[in-house]
């Protein structure tokens, strides 16, 4: 059975590498431009692929934790970390991606953001976050409890915006930005859950290392939101050529 896990892992890593690289292409190109959209579509496709592979790995680890990870001895611990937590992170990442894309797709049709599939996905992530937190309490793993908090905050803020009766004309922009950058954060964090245990097992569950993507991502979000707020406050000029 480990060969099946290795096969799914290889596909996950391949898609993950594409996502980790194309994320920066979308971040660094002009927002709304053709290059930004191209990078973004590739990034989203890679995230979906990596997410589905992570669901597969999480399911395998949930039912056969020791068979999937030869050499490990604590079935309950690795069922929690590589089963429940991986399933939760995969759902969270895919939810963020869908939400971010839908913000742009439905920018002129806000009620479409309340489609039952959008709401159901948020409720599924919420259930996964609750379970991840509970498993963390049972296993005494602060990491599982900590990452579950991200899911609680994400679901609540997404549902709050989705059910707003009449958001502003450009309110979808920061929602799109926050969701897609958060997807990048989740992608890097989820990638660490696999990469660190293989390359640096002694640091695999170090919360400090896991916090790095979040710190960088929050910085990116804050910078872009500040840029947008500055543009909104800037007076609109023009209309009459100088010297007319």
Secondary structure, DSSP 8 states (H G I E B T S, - for coil): -HHHHHHHHHHHHHHHHHHHHHHHHHHHS-TTSHHHHHHHHHHHHHHHHHHHHHHHHHHHHHH-HHHHSTT---HHHHHIIIIIHHHHHHHHHHHHHHHHHHHHHTTT-GGGGG-HHHHHHHHHHHHHHHHHHHHHHHHT-HHHHHHHHHHHHHHHHHHHHHT-SS--TTHHHHHHHHHHHHHHHHHHHHHHHHHHHHH-GGGTT-HHHHHHHHHHHHHHHHHHHHHHHHHHHS----SS-TT-
